[in-house]
């Protein structure tokens, strides 16, 4: 079966004069990233920022990708909806993260970053105290890490692992299986959905 990917576009319109005024809050060297729905708006914003700022990176951001920024980057501006990507970027890059959403420019606060780090710490504590652990494996292209997931059986011999494979993984369904801890090998942003989920990459760093 052939799969065709068609990107949807946001109907939101850019208030150019309002954004120009708001952009004065931004440092000079900016990385500009966007969700695919907001690509047209991102291109408009790029043209505006180029007058008084240096765009050191301009690219689409995906939920499961880790974005690398040039050394000279002073801040990142995300064009998108919700703080899903923004908080993740803030915790992984340590750079100031701004988000432009619904005609408003806002900065991800230190409080939000601390809260998410505590969220991740809680997931790790649950992993340490749990003997039975679920392992999440996606069948989606680009997210499928079955081999890496199966390698956990050798590394975590003291724990009983249960493997869950699927195209769509929902944290809302986890309570049906009586497990308190889950290792995620799929989209790295899935850990934002529950304090019971720890990413395999975070697990590797801690051991």
SEKE-30813 format. One record per residue: y, x, z of N, C-alpha, C in turn; chain; residue number from 1. Coordinates in nm, 2 decimals. Layout:
<romars>
ROMAR      n.Y      n.X      n.Z     ca.Y     ca.X     ca.Z      c.Y      c.X      c.Z   vexmi   torti
ROMAR        Y        X        Z        Y        X        Z        Y        X        Z       A     NUM
...
</romars>
This chain:
<romars>
ROMAR      n.Y      n.X      n.Z     ca.Y     ca.X     ca.Z      c.Y      c.X      c.Z   vexmi   torti
ROMAR    -0.12     0.08     0.00     0.00     0.00     0.00     0.13     0.09     0.00       A       1
ROMAR     0.22     0.06    -0.09     0.34     0.14    -0.10     0.45     0.08     0.00       A       2
ROMAR     0.51     0.17     0.08     0.61     0.13     0.17     0.75     0.16     0.12       A       3
ROMAR     0.84     0.06     0.12     0.97     0.08     0.07     1.07     0.07     0.19       A       4
ROMAR     1.15     0.17     0.21     1.25     0.17     0.32     1.38     0.13     0.27       A       5
ROMAR     1.44     0.02     0.32     1.57    -0.03     0.28     1.66    -0.02     0.40       A       6
ROMAR     1.77     0.06     0.40     1.86     0.07     0.51     1.96    -0.05     0.52       A       7
ROMAR     1.97    -0.11     0.63     2.07    -0.21     0.65     2.21    -0.15     0.68       A       8
ROMAR     2.31    -0.22     0.64     2.45    -0.17     0.67     2.52    -0.26     0.76       A       9
ROMAR     2.60    -0.20     0.86     2.68    -0.28     0.95     2.79    -0.34     0.88       A      10
ROMAR     2.82    -0.47     0.93     2.94    -0.54     0.87     3.07    -0.51     0.94       A      11
ROMAR     3.06    -0.42     1.04     3.18    -0.38     1.12     3.28    -0.31     1.03       A      12
ROMAR     3.40    -0.34     1.04     3.51    -0.28     0.97     3.59    -0.18     1.06       A      13
ROMAR     3.63    -0.07     1.00     3.70     0.04     1.07     3.85     0.01     1.08       A      14
ROMAR     3.90     0.00     1.20     4.05    -0.01     1.22     4.10     0.13     1.22       A      15
ROMAR     4.15     0.17     1.10     4.19     0.31     1.08     4.30     0.36     1.17       A      16
ROMAR     4.40     0.27     1.18     4.52     0.31     1.27     4.48     0.32     1.41       A      17
ROMAR     4.40     0.23     1.46     4.35     0.24     1.60     4.27     0.36     1.62       A      18
ROMAR     4.18     0.39     1.53     4.09     0.51     1.54     4.17     0.63     1.54       A      19
ROMAR     4.27     0.64     1.45     4.35     0.76     1.45     4.42     0.79     1.58       A      20
ROMAR     4.47     0.69     1.65     4.53     0.70     1.78     4.42     0.75     1.88       A      21
ROMAR     4.31     0.69     1.88     4.20     0.72     1.97     4.15     0.86     1.95       A      22
ROMAR     4.15     0.91     1.83     4.09     1.04     1.80     4.17     1.15     1.86       A      23
ROMAR     4.29     1.13     1.91     4.36     1.23     1.98     4.30     1.28     2.10       A      24
ROMAR     4.20     1.20     2.16     4.13     1.24     2.27     4.02     1.35     2.24       A      25
ROMAR     3.99     1.36     2.12     3.87     1.45     2.08     3.92     1.59     2.07       A      26
ROMAR     3.83     1.69     2.10     3.85     1.83     2.08     3.86     1.86     1.93       A      27
ROMAR     3.90     1.98     1.89     3.93     2.01     1.75     3.80     2.03     1.67       A      28
ROMAR     3.69     2.09     1.73     3.57     2.11     1.65     3.47     2.01     1.69       A      29
ROMAR     3.44     1.92     1.60     3.36     1.80     1.62     3.23     1.80     1.53       A      30
ROMAR     3.12     1.76     1.60     3.00     1.73     1.52     3.00     1.58     1.51       A      31
ROMAR     2.99     1.53     1.39     2.99     1.38     1.36     2.85     1.34     1.32       A      32
ROMAR     2.79     1.25     1.40     2.66     1.20     1.36     2.66     1.05     1.37       A      33
ROMAR     2.57     0.99     1.30     2.57     0.84     1.28     2.43     0.78     1.26       A      34
ROMAR     2.42     0.66     1.31     2.30     0.58     1.27     2.32     0.53     1.13       A      35
ROMAR     2.21     0.52     1.06     2.21     0.49     0.92     2.29     0.36     0.88       A      36
ROMAR     2.29     0.26     0.97     2.36     0.14     0.95     2.52     0.16     0.94       A      37
ROMAR     2.56     0.27     1.00     2.70     0.30     1.01     2.75     0.41     0.92       A      38
ROMAR     2.67     0.45     0.82     2.70     0.56     0.73     2.84     0.54     0.66       A      39
ROMAR     2.86     0.42     0.61     2.99     0.40     0.54     3.11     0.42     0.63       A      40
ROMAR     3.10     0.37     0.76     3.21     0.39     0.86     3.22     0.53     0.89       A      41
ROMAR     3.11     0.60     0.91     3.11     0.74     0.94     3.18     0.83     0.84       A      42
ROMAR     3.16     0.79     0.71     3.23     0.86     0.60     3.38     0.84     0.61       A      43
ROMAR     3.42     0.72     0.64     3.57     0.69     0.66     3.63     0.77     0.77       A      44
ROMAR     3.55     0.77     0.88     3.60     0.85     1.00     3.61     0.99     0.97       A      45
ROMAR     3.51     1.05     0.89     3.51     1.19     0.86     3.64     1.22     0.78       A      46
ROMAR     3.68     1.14     0.69     3.80     1.16     0.61     3.93     1.16     0.71       A      47
ROMAR     3.93     1.07     0.81     4.04     1.07     0.90     4.04     1.19     0.99       A      48
ROMAR     3.93     1.23     1.04     3.92     1.34     1.13     3.95     1.48     1.07       A      49
ROMAR     3.92     1.49     0.94     3.94     1.61     0.87     4.08     1.66     0.86       A      50
ROMAR     4.17     1.56     0.88     4.32     1.59     0.88     4.36     1.68     0.99       A      51
ROMAR     4.30     1.65     1.11     4.34     1.72     1.23     4.23     1.79     1.31       A      52
ROMAR     4.11     1.78     1.26     3.99     1.83     1.33     3.90     1.91     1.23       A      53
ROMAR     3.81     1.99     1.28     3.72     2.06     1.20     3.58     2.00     1.22       A      54
ROMAR     3.52     1.94     1.12     3.39     1.88     1.12     3.29     1.99     1.11       A      55
ROMAR     3.22     2.03     1.21     3.12     2.14     1.21     2.98     2.09     1.17       A      56
ROMAR     2.96     1.96     1.18     2.83     1.90     1.13     2.85     1.75     1.10       A      57
ROMAR     2.79     1.71     1.00     2.80     1.57     0.96     2.66     1.52     0.91       A      58
ROMAR     2.59     1.44     0.99     2.45     1.40     0.96     2.41     1.27     1.02       A      59
ROMAR     2.31     1.22     0.97     2.24     1.10     1.03     2.16     1.14     1.15       A      60
ROMAR     2.15     1.06     1.25     2.07     1.08     1.37     1.96     0.98     1.37       A      61
ROMAR     1.84     1.03     1.40     1.73     0.94     1.41     1.68     0.93     1.55       A      62
ROMAR     1.62     0.82     1.59     1.58     0.80     1.73     1.49     0.90     1.78       A      63
ROMAR     1.40     0.96     1.69     1.30     1.05     1.74     1.33     1.19     1.71       A      64
ROMAR     1.44     1.22     1.65     1.48     1.36     1.62     1.56     1.43     1.72       A      65
ROMAR     1.54     1.56     1.73     1.63     1.64     1.82     1.73     1.71     1.73       A      66
ROMAR     1.86     1.68     1.76     1.97     1.73     1.67     2.01     1.87     1.73       A      67
ROMAR     2.03     1.96     1.64     2.08     2.09     1.67     2.22     2.10     1.62       A      68
ROMAR     2.31     2.16     1.71     2.45     2.17     1.67     2.50     2.31     1.66       A      69
ROMAR     2.59     2.34     1.57     2.64     2.48     1.56     2.71     2.53     1.69       A      70
ROMAR     2.71     2.66     1.72     2.76     2.71     1.84     2.91     2.68     1.87       A      71
ROMAR     2.98     2.66     1.76     3.13     2.63     1.78     3.16     2.49     1.81       A      72
ROMAR     3.05     2.40     1.82     3.07     2.26     1.85     3.13     2.24     1.99       A      73
ROMAR     3.24     2.17     1.99     3.31     2.14     2.12     3.27     2.00     2.18       A      74
ROMAR     3.23     1.91     2.09     3.20     1.78     2.13     3.12     1.71     2.01       A      75
ROMAR     3.05     1.60     2.04     2.98     1.53     1.94     3.03     1.38     1.94       A      76
ROMAR     3.06     1.33     1.82     3.10     1.19     1.81     2.99     1.12     1.74       A      77
ROMAR     2.94     1.02     1.81     2.83     0.93     1.75     2.89     0.80     1.70       A      78
ROMAR     2.86     0.77     1.58     2.90     0.64     1.52     2.77     0.55     1.52       A      79
ROMAR     2.77     0.45     1.61     2.65     0.37     1.62     2.67     0.25     1.72       A      80
ROMAR     2.56     0.19     1.75     2.56     0.07     1.84     2.48     0.10     1.96       A      81
ROMAR     2.52     0.07     2.08     2.45     0.10     2.20     2.46     0.24     2.24       A      82
ROMAR     2.42     0.27     2.36     2.42     0.41     2.41     2.29     0.48     2.41       A      83
ROMAR     2.19     0.42     2.34     2.06     0.48     2.33     2.06     0.62     2.28       A      84
ROMAR     2.12     0.65     2.17     2.13     0.79     2.11     2.22     0.87     2.19       A      85
ROMAR     2.34     0.81     2.23     2.44     0.89     2.30     2.40     0.96     2.43       A      86
ROMAR     2.34     0.88     2.51     2.29     0.93     2.64     2.18     1.04     2.62       A      87
ROMAR     2.10     1.02     2.52     1.99     1.11     2.49     2.06     1.24     2.44       A      88
ROMAR     2.16     1.23     2.36     2.23     1.35     2.31     2.30     1.43     2.42       A      89
ROMAR     2.35     1.35     2.51     2.43     1.41     2.62     2.33     1.49     2.71       A      90
ROMAR     2.21     1.44     2.74     2.12     1.51     2.83     2.05     1.63     2.76       A      91
ROMAR     2.03     1.62     2.63     1.96     1.73     2.56     2.05     1.84     2.51       A      92
ROMAR     2.18     1.81     2.48     2.27     1.91     2.42     2.36     1.97     2.52       A      93
ROMAR     2.39     1.91     2.63     2.49     1.95     2.74     2.64     1.95     2.68       A      94
ROMAR     2.66     1.90     2.56     2.79     1.89     2.50     2.85     1.75     2.54       A      95
ROMAR     2.99     1.75     2.55     3.05     1.62     2.57     3.02     1.52     2.45       A      96
ROMAR     2.98     1.40     2.48     2.94     1.31     2.38     3.03     1.19     2.38       A      97
ROMAR     3.08     1.16     2.26     3.17     1.04     2.25     3.10     0.94     2.16       A      98
ROMAR     3.12     0.81     2.18     3.06     0.71     2.09     3.16     0.62     2.04       A      99
ROMAR     3.16     0.59     1.91     3.25     0.49     1.86     3.17     0.37     1.82       A     100
ROMAR     3.20     0.26     1.90     3.12     0.13     1.88     3.22     0.01     1.90       A     101
ROMAR     3.21    -0.08     1.81     3.29    -0.20     1.82     3.44    -0.17     1.83       A     102
ROMAR     3.48    -0.08     1.75     3.62    -0.04     1.74     3.67     0.03     1.86       A     103
ROMAR     3.58     0.08     1.95     3.62     0.15     2.07     3.56     0.29     2.08       A     104
ROMAR     3.64     0.38     2.12     3.60     0.52     2.14     3.58     0.55     2.29       A     105
ROMAR     3.46     0.59     2.33     3.44     0.61     2.47     3.35     0.74     2.49       A     106
ROMAR     3.37     0.80     2.60     3.29     0.92     2.64     3.18     0.89     2.73       A     107
ROMAR     3.06     0.94     2.71     2.95     0.93     2.80     2.98     1.00     2.93       A     108
ROMAR     2.98     0.92     3.04     3.02     0.98     3.17     2.92     1.06     3.24       A     109
ROMAR     2.96     1.15     3.33     2.87     1.23     3.41     2.78     1.14     3.49       A     110
ROMAR     2.83     1.03     3.53     2.75     0.93     3.61     2.63     0.88     3.53       A     111
ROMAR     2.65     0.85     3.40     2.55     0.80     3.32     2.44     0.91     3.29       A     112
ROMAR     2.48     1.03     3.28     2.39     1.14     3.26     2.31     1.17     3.38       A     113
ROMAR     2.37     1.17     3.50     2.30     1.18     3.63     2.20     1.07     3.65       A     114
ROMAR     2.24     0.95     3.61     2.15     0.84     3.63     2.02     0.85     3.54       A     115
ROMAR     2.04     0.90     3.42     1.93     0.92     3.33     1.84     1.03     3.37       A     116
ROMAR     1.90     1.14     3.42     1.82     1.25     3.48     1.73     1.21     3.60       A     117
ROMAR     1.79     1.12     3.68     1.71     1.07     3.79     1.60     0.98     3.75       A     118
ROMAR     1.63     0.91     3.64     1.52     0.82     3.57     1.41     0.91     3.53       A     119
ROMAR     1.44     1.02     3.47     1.33     1.11     3.42     1.26     1.18     3.54       A     120
ROMAR     1.33     1.21     3.64     1.27     1.27     3.76     1.17     1.17     3.82       A     121
ROMAR     1.21     1.04     3.83     1.12     0.94     3.88     0.99     0.93     3.80       A     122
ROMAR     1.00     0.94     3.67     0.88     0.94     3.58     0.79     1.06     3.61       A     123
ROMAR     0.85     1.17     3.63     0.77     1.29     3.66     0.69     1.28     3.79       A     124
ROMAR     0.76     1.23     3.89     0.70     1.21     4.03     0.58     1.12     4.02       A     125
ROMAR     0.60     1.01     3.94     0.49     0.91     3.92     0.37     0.98     3.85       A     126
ROMAR     0.40     1.07     3.75     0.29     1.14     3.68     0.22     1.23     3.78       A     127
ROMAR     0.29     1.30     3.87     0.22     1.39     3.96     0.13     1.32     4.06       A     128
ROMAR     0.17     1.20     4.10     0.10     1.12     4.20    -0.01     1.03     4.14       A     129
ROMAR    -0.02     1.02     4.01    -0.11     0.93     3.95    -0.24     1.00     3.90       A     130
ROMAR    -0.35     0.95     3.93    -0.48     1.00     3.88    -0.52     0.94     3.75       A     131
ROMAR    -0.48     0.82     3.72    -0.51     0.75     3.60    -0.38     0.74     3.52       A     132
ROMAR    -0.38     0.79     3.40    -0.26     0.80     3.31    -0.29     0.75     3.17       A     133
ROMAR    -0.20     0.67     3.12    -0.20     0.63     2.98    -0.13     0.72     2.89       A     134
ROMAR    -0.19     0.75     2.77    -0.13     0.84     2.68    -0.09     0.76     2.55       A     135
ROMAR     0.04     0.75     2.52     0.09     0.67     2.41     0.08     0.75     2.28       A     136
ROMAR     0.02     0.70     2.18     0.01     0.76     2.05     0.05     0.66     1.94       A     137
ROMAR     0.15     0.70     1.86     0.20     0.61     1.75     0.12     0.64     1.62       A     138
ROMAR     0.10     0.54     1.54     0.04     0.56     1.41     0.15     0.56     1.30       A     139
ROMAR     0.28     0.56     1.34     0.39     0.56     1.24     0.40     0.70     1.18       A     140
ROMAR     0.43     0.71     1.06     0.46     0.85     1.00     0.58     0.91     1.06       A     141
ROMAR     0.57     1.04     1.10     0.68     1.11     1.16     0.67     1.10     1.31       A     142
ROMAR     0.59     1.01     1.37     0.58     0.99     1.51     0.43     1.02     1.56       A     143
ROMAR     0.34     1.03     1.47     0.20     1.04     1.50     0.16     1.18     1.55       A     144
ROMAR     0.12     1.19     1.67     0.08     1.32     1.73    -0.05     1.31     1.80       A     145
ROMAR    -0.15     1.26     1.73    -0.28     1.24     1.79    -0.35     1.37     1.83       A     146
ROMAR    -0.34     1.47     1.75    -0.40     1.60     1.79    -0.34     1.66     1.92       A     147
ROMAR    -0.21     1.65     1.92    -0.14     1.70     2.04    -0.18     1.62     2.16       A     148
ROMAR    -0.19     1.49     2.14    -0.23     1.40     2.25    -0.37     1.43     2.31       A     149
ROMAR    -0.46     1.45     2.21    -0.60     1.48     2.25    -0.61     1.61     2.33       A     150
ROMAR    -0.52     1.71     2.30    -0.52     1.84     2.37    -0.49     1.82     2.52       A     151
ROMAR    -0.43     1.71     2.55    -0.40     1.68     2.70    -0.53     1.67     2.78       A     152
ROMAR    -0.64     1.64     2.72    -0.77     1.62     2.79    -0.81     1.76     2.84       A     153
ROMAR    -0.78     1.87     2.78    -0.81     2.00     2.82    -0.72     2.05     2.93       A     154
ROMAR    -0.59     2.01     2.92    -0.49     2.06     3.01    -0.48     1.98     3.14       A     155
ROMAR    -0.52     1.85     3.13    -0.51     1.77     3.25    -0.65     1.72     3.29       A     156
ROMAR    -0.74     1.81     3.31    -0.88     1.78     3.35    -0.89     1.70     3.48       A     157
ROMAR    -0.79     1.72     3.57    -0.80     1.66     3.70    -0.76     1.51     3.70       A     158
ROMAR    -0.71     1.47     3.58    -0.66     1.33     3.57    -0.75     1.25     3.47       A     159
ROMAR    -0.76     1.12     3.49    -0.83     1.04     3.40    -0.73     0.98     3.30       A     160
ROMAR    -0.75     1.01     3.17    -0.66     0.97     3.06    -0.72     0.86     2.98       A     161
ROMAR    -0.63     0.76     2.95    -0.66     0.65     2.86    -0.56     0.65     2.74       A     162
ROMAR    -0.62     0.65     2.62    -0.54     0.67     2.50    -0.51     0.53     2.44       A     163
ROMAR    -0.38     0.51     2.41    -0.33     0.39     2.35    -0.27     0.42     2.21       A     164
ROMAR    -0.33     0.37     2.10    -0.28     0.40     1.97    -0.22     0.27     1.91       A     165
ROMAR    -0.11     0.28     1.84    -0.06     0.16     1.78     0.06     0.19     1.70       A     166
ROMAR     0.10     0.09     1.61     0.22     0.10     1.53     0.34     0.07     1.60       A     167
ROMAR     0.33    -0.02     1.70     0.44    -0.06     1.78     0.41    -0.05     1.93       A     168
ROMAR     0.48     0.03     2.00     0.45     0.05     2.14     0.56    -0.01     2.23       A     169
ROMAR     0.53    -0.10     2.31     0.63    -0.17     2.39     0.60    -0.15     2.54       A     170
ROMAR     0.71    -0.10     2.61     0.70    -0.08     2.76     0.67    -0.21     2.83       A     171
ROMAR     0.71    -0.32     2.77     0.70    -0.45     2.84     0.55    -0.49     2.85       A     172
ROMAR     0.46    -0.43     2.77     0.32    -0.46     2.78     0.24    -0.37     2.88       A     173
ROMAR     0.31    -0.27     2.93     0.24    -0.17     3.01     0.18    -0.22     3.14       A     174
ROMAR     0.24    -0.32     3.20     0.20    -0.37     3.33     0.06    -0.44     3.31       A     175
ROMAR     0.02    -0.47     3.19    -0.11    -0.54     3.17    -0.23    -0.45     3.19       A     176
ROMAR    -0.20    -0.32     3.21    -0.32    -0.22     3.21    -0.33    -0.16     3.35       A     177
ROMAR    -0.25    -0.19     3.44    -0.27    -0.14     3.58    -0.25     0.01     3.59       A     178
ROMAR    -0.17     0.07     3.51    -0.14     0.22     3.51     0.00     0.24     3.56       A     179
ROMAR     0.03     0.34     3.64     0.16     0.37     3.69     0.23     0.48     3.62       A     180
ROMAR     0.16     0.55     3.53     0.22     0.66     3.46     0.17     0.67     3.32       A     181
ROMAR     0.26     0.70     3.23     0.23     0.71     3.09     0.29     0.84     3.03       A     182
ROMAR     0.21     0.91     2.95     0.26     1.02     2.87     0.29     0.98     2.73       A     183
ROMAR     0.41     1.00     2.69     0.46     0.96     2.55     0.45     1.07     2.45       A     184
ROMAR     0.37     1.05     2.35     0.36     1.15     2.24     0.43     1.10     2.11       A     185
ROMAR     0.49     0.98     2.12     0.55     0.92     2.00     0.70     0.95     2.00       A     186
ROMAR     0.78     0.85     1.98     0.93     0.86     1.97     0.98     0.91     2.11       A     187
ROMAR     1.05     1.02     2.11     1.10     1.08     2.23     1.20     1.00     2.31       A     188
ROMAR     1.25     0.89     2.25     1.35     0.80     2.32     1.28     0.69     2.39       A     189
ROMAR     1.15     0.68     2.38     1.07     0.58     2.45     1.08     0.59     2.60       A     190
ROMAR     1.11     0.71     2.64     1.11     0.73     2.79     1.23     0.66     2.85       A     191
ROMAR     1.33     0.62     2.77     1.44     0.54     2.82     1.41     0.40     2.86       A     192
ROMAR     1.29     0.35     2.82     1.25     0.21     2.84     1.19     0.19     2.98       A     193
ROMAR     1.14     0.30     3.04     1.07     0.28     3.17     1.07     0.41     3.25       A     194
ROMAR     1.07     0.39     3.38     1.06     0.51     3.47     0.91     0.55     3.49       A     195
ROMAR     0.82     0.49     3.42     0.68     0.52     3.42     0.64     0.61     3.31       A     196
ROMAR     0.74     0.64     3.21     0.71     0.71     3.09     0.77     0.85     3.10       A     197
ROMAR     0.68     0.95     3.07     0.73     1.09     3.06     0.70     1.14     2.93       A     198
ROMAR     0.79     1.21     2.86     0.76     1.26     2.73     0.67     1.39     2.74       A     199
ROMAR     0.59     1.41     2.64     0.50     1.52     2.65     0.58     1.65     2.64       A     200
ROMAR     0.69     1.65     2.58     0.78     1.77     2.57     0.83     1.81     2.71       A     201
ROMAR     0.87     1.71     2.79     0.92     1.73     2.92     0.81     1.78     3.01       A     202
ROMAR     0.69     1.73     2.99     0.57     1.77     3.07     0.54     1.92     3.04       A     203
ROMAR     0.55     1.96     2.91     0.52     2.10     2.88     0.63     2.19     2.94       A     204
ROMAR     0.75     2.15     2.95     0.85     2.23     3.01     0.83     2.25     3.16       A     205
ROMAR     0.77     2.15     3.23     0.76     2.15     3.37     0.63     2.23     3.42       A     206
ROMAR     0.54     2.26     3.32     0.41     2.32     3.36     0.41     2.47     3.32       A     207
</romars>
